[in-house]
Amino acid sequence: MQTNSRLFDDLARLATGALGTAQGVKAEWENLFHQRLERFIGEMDLVPREEFDAVKAMAVLAREENEALKTRLASLEKQVAVLSKAPRSGKPVAGKAKPATSAK
């Protein structure tokens, strides 16, 4: 009976060692994969996240300013239209003479 117990102990140690080795191999492959992936991405000349976020914020700000300027332009155009339709003061405009009224 002791022989069977010793055999099982040896098999358990062997399985434990194989599992540890398999985990080590897995960690090595993951490390190698990550290194190759980082090198590949580095060669692709991609933009870092921080720079992308900064440019995105600048674009949002520019869009907001553009909308504000559109609103202001529309308001100014309305004012010009109102002023161009408004009656002028009593001052004569160059090139236009008042019609003469004859008193009889």
C-alpha positions in Angstrom: 0.0 0.0 0.0 2.8 2.3 0.7 4.1 1.8 -2.9 0.8 3.1 -4.3 0.9 6.1 -2.1 4.4 6.9 -3.2 3.4 6.5 -6.8 0.6 8.9 -6.4 2.9 11.4 -4.6 5.3 11.2 -7.5 2.6 11.7 -10.1 1.2 14.7 -8.1 4.7 16.3 -8.0 5.1 15.6 -11.7 1.7 17.2 -12.5 2.5 20.2 -10.3 5.9 20.7 -11.9 4.3 20.4 -15.4 1.6 22.9 -14.5 4.2 25.3 -13.2 6.3 24.9 -16.4 3.2 25.4 -18.5 2.4 28.6 -16.6 5.9 29.8 -17.1 5.7 29.1 -20.8 2.4 30.9 -21.0 3.9 34.0 -19.2 6.9 34.0 -21.7 4.5 33.8 -24.7 2.4 36.6 -23.3 5.5 38.7 -22.7 6.8 38.1 -26.2 3.4 38.8 -27.7 3.1 42.1 -25.9 6.6 43.1 -26.9 6.0 42.4 -30.6 2.6 44.1 -30.4 4.1 47.2 -28.9 6.9 47.3 -31.5 4.3 46.9 -34.3 2.1 49.7 -32.9 5.2 51.9 -32.5 6.1 51.4 -36.1 2.6 52.3 -37.2 3.2 56.0 -36.1 0.0 56.2 -34.2 -1.0 59.3 -32.2 -0.8 58.9 -28.4 -4.1 59.2 -26.5 -3.1 62.4 -24.7 -2.4 64.2 -28.0 -5.6 62.9 -29.5 -7.6 64.2 -26.6 -5.9 67.6 -26.7 -6.7 68.0 -30.4 -10.3 66.8 -29.9 -10.8 69.4 -27.2 -9.4 72.1 -29.5 -11.8 71.0 -32.2 -14.8 71.1 -29.8 -13.7 74.6 -28.7 -13.4 75.8 -32.4 -16.8 74.4 -33.2 -18.4 76.2 -30.2 -16.6 79.5 -31.3 -17.9 78.9 -34.9 -21.4 78.6 -33.7 -21.2 81.7 -31.6 -19.8 83.6 -34.5 -22.6 82.4 -36.7 -25.1 83.6 -34.2 -23.4 87.0 -33.9 -23.2 87.3 -37.7 -26.9 86.6 -38.1 -27.7 89.2 -35.5 -25.5 91.8 -37.2 -27.1 91.0 -40.6 -30.6 91.6 -39.0 -29.4 94.9 -37.6 -28.0 96.0 -41.0 -31.3 95.0 -42.7 -33.3 97.0 -40.2 -31.1 100.0 -40.5 -31.2 100.0 -44.3 -35.0 100.0 -44.2 -35.3 102.7 -41.6 -36.1 106.2 -42.8 -33.2 108.5 -42.9 -32.8 111.8 -41.1 -33.7 115.1 -42.8 -30.2 115.5 -44.1 -30.0 115.4 -47.9 -28.1 112.7 -49.5 -25.5 113.7 -52.1 -26.9 113.5 -55.6 -30.5 113.8 -54.6 -32.3 117.1 -54.4 -35.6 117.8 -52.8 -38.3 118.6 -55.2 -39.2 122.2 -55.2 -42.8 123.1 -54.2 -44.3 126.1 -55.8 -46.4 128.3 -53.7 -49.1 130.0 -55.8 
